[in-house]
Amino acid sequence: MKYDDLVEQLGEFGPYQRRVYILTCLPAAVAAIQTLVTVFILAVPEHRCAIPGLSNDTYKDQGLYQEKLINWTLPWTDVDPGDDTNSWGSAQCNIFVNRTSSNYEPPSDVTGPVSNATESCSAWVFDQSVFDSTFVTEAELVCDDLALKSHANSIYMAGLLVGSIFFGILSDRKGRKPAVIVALAVQCASAISTAFAREWWLFVLLRFFTATGNMGLFMCTFVLGMELVGRTWRTFAGVAIQLFWGAGMFVLTAVAYGLRDWMDLQLATSVYALVLLGLWWLIPESPRWLLTQGRVQEAKDVLAKVAASNGKSLPADVLENLAKVEKKEEEAEKGNAEKEGLLTICSYPVLAFRAFVIFVNWFVVVMVYYGLTLNVGSLGGNIYLNFFLSGAVECLANVVTIYALPRLGRKQFHCFSMLLGGLANVSFLVPTLVGGDNILWVGIVLSNIGKFGATGGFSTIYVYTAELFPTNLRNSVVGTSSMVARVGGIISPYIADLGGLVEGKFGKSLPYVVFGLSGLVAGLLALMLPETLNHKMPETIQDAVNFGKNNATEKEVATESQTVPAKQEVEMRSAAYVISAAESNGHSNPAFQSEKF
């Protein structure tokens, strides 16, 4: 008997397991909040150069005298009336040389020489109608320093990668619960400290450690919760955790709407995470991990609670033998990984091509998901409503994924999601170029369709990858895919912020065009992969090479409900590897979606 067989015998998703699962899903909401809070604290409000020499200058209109000073000192007249992305033209970053409030004397116009030459300004005033302040306004990360905003988001993504590696090792060696507490301590300390950062370098350093702890917190609790769930429920549980990620987006929307100062918002979205310290007393250690460590009595105590909640009894002496089996399996997996690494795929053109397509899809789906989410502030309209809609669409996409995967198949749903999202994002170019407030909603709708596609693809790619490759290479392929995806996450902020670097209407739509074309390419490539639904997963390399060639004869006679448990076991093992070895959906999508954050 194996561990999963024992869990199936004791009850796959009873009251005790559901309680632990829900508790271990709560960090997904925390992860979403801390990952996406930069949508608000790094927002770039409308701004212009401050009037030289005027100490009490504000963005808000102060009357005729201020207007005359603006005309005298700022080169704003080159603004494009049809471009709603820039209300001040060159005056966003430049001032006239030698023109200040002190050498302008109304009504005799000016004293001293008049020059139309311009130079970069060093002070700005910002629109405070939406935000009282953001870190961008405080550190003045605009004009030549605008790229520092992209760097900050990119460094956060790099922190997720480091956290997945570090806490994956820590949780395997010291246990899931100790790793959870360490990750929570790192996350809370750095997130709270971020609210008091004034320098850019300190801000990004603290955000890096926040990401590291965030990943560890989500990753370790997710694996712990999933190791108590039976095989039949793992696909559902793996995708359903994304709903907690969506709930985190809803909470962030409400808090951000109420707190318009970035320090208050950062502090409010950080301190409450301390409540999760209570998980130490509320959740057990993973019985599967305890068995691999030979701590049989502790594993027996946990599984006895599972059995009791399901009205079952724990078989006598079964855990002693099970501990030996789990230990042997763990050693065998390590031996296989050393014997046949990822380079083995290169010897088989069919597998090499499939791996290439999978890597491209992981890269694109994570890049597009984060890019669209971080870019909601550039859509126009109400940023809070846009962010709320983004979270609602994500929840909808995950519900649809749960329904569609066992019915439409992995290939069909993944390709549909990627092509739908890609087409919607490319189409964003049309309403942007046409312009006008009356069609603003068209761009918002298209962006959310793109987000739906990215989320659907995100939720599917984990399962699809696990089912395409043989047992002895599965972990290596999923882990490498996850690492490639993290690169997509790292570059996504730069693409999302292209609109701030390229002027005009095309600049506003450029990020969506890049995301859309990438999604279309990835979706078209995925069409060349075989379907895996209702087919036996390959166990050997030769099985994988032949997979898809004779699908008619490979198709299992059993119904989908009969084949689900075996498939979900592999899905869970792959997802657990992704989480522990490469990062975590998700989003960690983000469940499986640990990539998300």
N, C-alpha and C positions, 0 to 999 in steps of 0.2 A: 504493500500500500504506500502511495505517495502522499505528500502533504495535501495537494488539491483534492485527492480522493477522500481524505479524512474530513476536510472542510465540507465537501459535498455530503458526506454521511451525517455530519453533525448539524447541517443546515447552512445554506449558502448565503442568505441575507436576512437573518432573523433580527429580532428587536435589538439585541446587544450590538450586532454588527452594524445595523443602521445607525444607531446612536454614535458609535465610534466613527463611522463613515462621515456623518454630518459634521461632527466636531473636527475631523481632519480636513474637511472641505472649507472651513472658515478661513484658513490662511490664503485661499485663492482670492477672496475678496480683498484682503490686506494687500496681496501682491498686485492686484489690479489697481488699487488706489495709489500705491507708491510708485508704480510703473508709469501710470498715466497722469499723475498730478502735474507733470510738466506741461501738459496742454494748457494749464491755467497759470502756473507760476513762471513759465517761460514764454508766456504770450507776449506778442509785440504790438502794443496799442499804436494807434495813429500818433504821429509825432512830427515835429519840425525843429529846426535849429532855434535855440533861444536868441532873443534880440540882444546883440552885444551891448553891454553896459547897462542893461535894465534888470535890476536885481529881483524885481517882483513880477517878472514876466510869467504868464501862464498860458496853457493851450486854450483855455476858455476865453472867449472874446470879452475884453475889458472896455471896449468902446472905441470911439473914433481915433483918439490919440494913439492907441496901440496899433490900430490898423495902418495909420500913417507910418509908424515906426517899422511895421512889417514890410510895407511897400518900399521903404528906404533901405532896409538892411538885408532883406531876404529875396533871392531870385526865384520867386514862386510863380511867376507869370508863364513859365514854360509848361505848366501842368496841362495834361491832356484831358479835356472835358469828358471824353468817352471812357477814360480809364478810372474805374472806381477803386483801383488798388493803390493809388497814390494821389492824395488830395493836395500835396504841396510841391510836387515836381522836384526841382533841384534843391528847394529849400529844406527838404528832409535832411540833407547832409552838408549843404553849402551855405555860405553867407557872402555878401559883397565885401571886397577888400576895403579897409579903411572907412567903413560906414558903421557908425555906432549911434546909440541914442543920444550921446553927448554932443555929437557934431551935427545934429539935426535940430533946427530951431524954427518951428512953425510960427507964423505963417510964411516967413520969408524963405521957406524951403531949407536951404542948407548953408553951412559955413564950411569952407575948405574945399579941396579938390573932390571932384566926382569921378568915381571909377566903376566900370561895369565888370571888372575882373572879379572872380570868385575864388574862395578858398574853403577848405574843410572846416566845419565848426567843431567845437570841443564841448559844447553844452546843448542840451535839448530840453524841450518841454513836451509832456505827453498827455494825451487825452485820458481823462479820468472818469469818463461816463460809464465805462464797463468795469474797469479795475481801478481800485485806489492805488495799487502798486503791484508790480511783478518784479522778479529778480532782474529781468531785462531792463526795466526802467531804473531800478536802483543802481545796477552796475553799468548802465548805459551801453548795453550790448547791441548797438545799432550801427548802421553804415559800415565802416571798415571792420568793426568788431562783431558784425552779425553772425559770422561763421562760428563764433564761440558758442552760440546757442546750439548749433548742430553738433559741435564737439562734445558739449555737455551730455546730450542725449546719446551720442555714440559711445561715450565712455561708460555710461550707465549700462548699455547693452553688453559691453565688454565685461563689466562686473558680473552680469548674469552668467556668462561663460565660466569665469573664474569660480564663482560660487558653486556651480554645478559640479565642477571637478573636485573642489576642496571638500564640500559637504557630502558628495558621493563617497569619497574615501572615508571621511569621518564616520558617516552613518554605517558603513560596512564594518568598520573596525570597532567602534564604540557603541553602536546601537542607534536606532532611530530616535528614541526619546532624548538622549543626551545631545544629539546633533540638532534636534529641534530647539532645545533651550539655548544652545550656543548661537544658533542662527537668529533666534528671536532677540537675544541680547545685542548682537551685532546690528541687526536691523533697527531696533528701537533707538539704540544709542546714536547711531549715525543719522537716522532720519530726524530725530529731535534736534540734534546739533545743527543739522542743515538749516533750520529756521533762523539760526543766529549767524550764519555765514555771511560775510560782506564781500569777500574777495572771490573772484571767479575760480581760482585754483583750489581754494578751500571748499567751495560749493561742489565742484565736480569730484573732488576726492571723497567727500562725505557721501555724495550720490553713488559713487563706485562701491563703497562699503555697504550702502543701503541695498544696492542690487545684489551684492554677494550674499548678504543675510536673507534678503527676500527670496532668492532662489533656493537657498538651503531650507528655509522655513516651509515653503510650499512643497519642495521636492520630498523632503523626509516625511512630512505628515501625509502626503499623498500616497507614497509607497506603503507606509504603515497601514493606512486605511484600506488600500487595495489588497494587501496580503491577508486580510481577514474576510474578504469577499469571495464567494464561490465563483467558479469559472463561468457559469451561465449568466451571471450579473455583471461581469467585468467590463464588457463593452459599454453597457448602459452607464455603469458607475464612472467609467473613464471619460465619457463625453459629458455626462450630467454635471460634472464638477465645473464645467464651463459656465453653467448657470450661476454659480457663486461668483465667478469672475464678472459676469454681467451685473450681478447684484452690487458688486463693488463699484462698478461704473455708475450705477444709479445713486449710490450713497455719495460718491465723489461729486456728482452733479449737484446734489442738494447742498452739501457742505460748501462747495465752491461758490454756489449762488448766494449763500448767506454770508460768506467771508470773502471780501473783495481785496483784502491785503494779503500779499503772498506769505508773509511771516505767520500770520494767524492761520492761514489755510494749511501751511506745511506743518505747523505745530498741532493743529486739530486732527490732521490725518495721520499723525505719528504716535501721539501719546496713548490713544485708545488701544493700540496694538499690545500694550502691556497687559491687557486683560487676558491675552492668550497664554500668559504664564500659567494660568490655571489648567492648561492642557496637561501639565506634568502629573496632576492628580486625577485627571478625567479620562485619559486614554492609556491603554496598556502598551507595553513594548511589543514589537512584532513577534508572534510566536514562531514564525518561520525563521527569523533571524536568530532567536533564542535556540532553536534546534540546531542550526548550523554551528553555534558556539558551544553546544553540548550542555546547555542550561535547561535540562529537560523538565525539572520541577516547575520552573517559572513558566515555561511554555504550557505545561499541564494546567496551571492555575488559570491562565488566560483562556485556553480552549475549553476548560470546564465551565466557564461563564458563558461561552458561546453555546455549548451543549445544553446547559440549564435553561437559557432563554428560549431555546427551540424545543424544549421538552424532550431532549435526548440525553443519553449518558455517554461519557467518554470511555471507549474500550480500554480495558486494563492492559498495561504493558505495551500498548501500541506505539507510544511515543519514543521509547528506548530504541526500537528498531527503526522508527521513522527518522530519528536524529542521525543514525548511521547512513540511511539512504540519502538524506539531504546533503550530508557532508560529502558523500561520494559523488553526487551529482554536481555539486559546486566545484570539486576538484576536476571532474571530467570536463566541465565547461571551460575551466581555465586551461586544461590541457589541449582541448580542441582549438581554443583561440590562439594558443602558441603554435600549434601544428599547422593550421590553415588560416592565414591572415587574409586581409582584404585584397592583397596583391594577387591572390589565387584567382580572383575574378578576371584579371587581365588576360589570363590564358584562355578564356572562353569569350569570343566576340559577342555572343548573345547576352551573356550576363554582364559584360562590360558596358554594352549599350544600354541595358536596362538600368544599371547602376548610374550611368551618366544622366539618363532621363529623370531618375528619382532624385539625384542630387540637384539638378536644375529646378525641379518642382519644389523641393524643400527650401532652396535658396529663395525662390520667387515668392512662395506663399508667405514666408515669414517677413520678407522685405515689404510686400504689399500690405499685409495685415497691419504691421506697425506703422508703415508710412501713411496709410489712410487714417489710422486712429490719431496719430500725432498731428495730422494736417487738418483736423476739423475746424481749427480756428481760422483757416484761410477761405472757408466756403462762403463767407458772407452771412448776413443775418445774425441771429442770436446764437452765440457760441455755446451757451448752456443747453438750449434746445437741440442744437446739432449734436452735442456730445451725448445727450440723453437718447436721441434717435439712434446713434451709433451703437449704444449699449443694447437697445431694444432689438435692433437688427441682428446683433451678435447672438442674443438669446434665441431669437427665432431661427437663425441658421443652425444652431446646435440642436434644437428640437427637431428640425427637419432632417438633420443628419442622422439622429437616432432612428427616425422612421425610415429613411431612404436606404441606408447601408445594407440591411438584410433583404431589401426588396429590389432596388435598382442595381445593386452591385457596386463594388469599389470603383472600378474604372469608369463606368457611366456617370456616377454621381460626381466623382472628382473632376473629370473632364468637363462636365456640365458646369460645375462651380467655377472652374478656372476660366473657361471661355465666356461664361456669362459676366463674370467680374471684369475680365479683360475688355470685353466689348463696351461695357458700361463706362469704364474709366476712360477709354479712348474717346467715347462719345462726349465726355465732359468738355472737350474742346469746342463743341458747337455752341452751347449756351454761353460759354465764356467769351467767345469772339463776338457773338451777337450782342451780348451785354444787356443791361437794363434790369431794374428791380423786379419787373413784372415776370421775368423768367428765372429769377434767382432760385426758385424752388426746384426747377428742372435739374440744375447742377447738384443740389442737395440730394434729390432722389437718385440721380445717377451715382453719386458717391456712395450712398448707402447700398445700392445694388452691388457696387464693387466690393463693399465691405462684406455683404452677404456671401459673395463668391469666395472671397479670401478666407472667411471663417469656415465655410463648408469644405474648402480644399484643405485648410489647416487641420480640421477634425478628421479628415479621411486619410491623409497621407501617412500617418503613423501606422494605421491598420494595414493599409495597402502595401507598404514597404515590408512589413513583417511577414506577409503572406507570399511575397514574390521570391524570397531567397531561401536557400536551404538552411537547415537547423544549425550546422556548424559555422555558417557565415552570417546568420541573421543578426546577432548582436553587433558584430563589427559593422555591418552595413547600416543598421539603424543608428548606431552611435556616430559613425562618420557623417551620415546624413544630417544628424542633429548639429554637428559641428559646422557643417557647410551652411546650414540654416542660420546659425548664430552670426555668420559673416553677413548674411542678408540683413539681419537685425541691426548690425553695427553700421551698415551703410545707409539704411533706410532713412535716418534723420537728415542726411545730406540731400537725398532726393526729395524728401518732403519739403525741405526749405529752399528748393531751387527757385520757387516763386519770389523769394526775397532777393535773389541774386540776379535774376533775369527780369528786366523791366517790362511793363506793359501787360496786356491781356494774355498774350501767349505765355508769358512767364508764370502767370497764375495757373494756367492749365498744364504747364510742362510736367509737373510731378505726376499728374493723372495720366498723361500720355505715356510716360515712362512705365508707370505701374501697369497700365493697360496693355501695352505692347509686350511687356514681360509676361503677363498672365496669358495672353494669347499664344505666345511661343511655347510656354510651359504646357498649356492645355493641349495644343496640337501634338506636341511630342508625346504626351501621355496617351494619346490615342493609339500609339504604336505598342503599348504594353498589353499583355494578356489580362483577361478578367480572372479574378480569383474566387469570386463568390460561388459556393457549392462545388468547389474543387479541392481535392486533397492538397495540402501544402507540401512542397518539396522537402524531402528529408536529406537527400544527398545532392551533390553538385550535378550529377547526371540527371537527377529528377528535375532540377531547376532548369537545366539546358533544354530538356524535352517539354517543360511546362508550357502549355499554350499551343503546342503543335497538334496535339490530339485531344482537344478539350471535350469533344463529343464522347470519347471513350473514357476520359478521366473523370467525367462528371459523376458525382456520387449519387447513388440511388436514394440515399437517405434524404429526408426533408431538411429544410434549413434549420428547423428547430432542433433536429437531431445532430446537426453538424456544428451548431453554434458553440457548444462547450469546448470542443477541441480547438476551434479557431480562436476563441477568446482566451484560452490558456496561452497561446502563442502571442496574441495581442498584448496580454498583460506582461508576459516576460519581456517582450520587446519594449513596451512602454516603460517598464521598470528599469530596463537598461538605459534607455534614453535619459530617464530622469537621473539615474545615479551616475552615469558615465559622461553625459554630455550636457545636461542642463535641467531638465525635468520633464503646457498648455498648458501654450499656451499657450497660447497664449499659449512647458507646461503648456499642447493645446490643450497658452498660456498655454486637463487631466493628462491626458496624454500630452497635451499642449503645453507642456512646460515651456516650450519655445516662447510662448507669449510673453513671458517676462523673464 
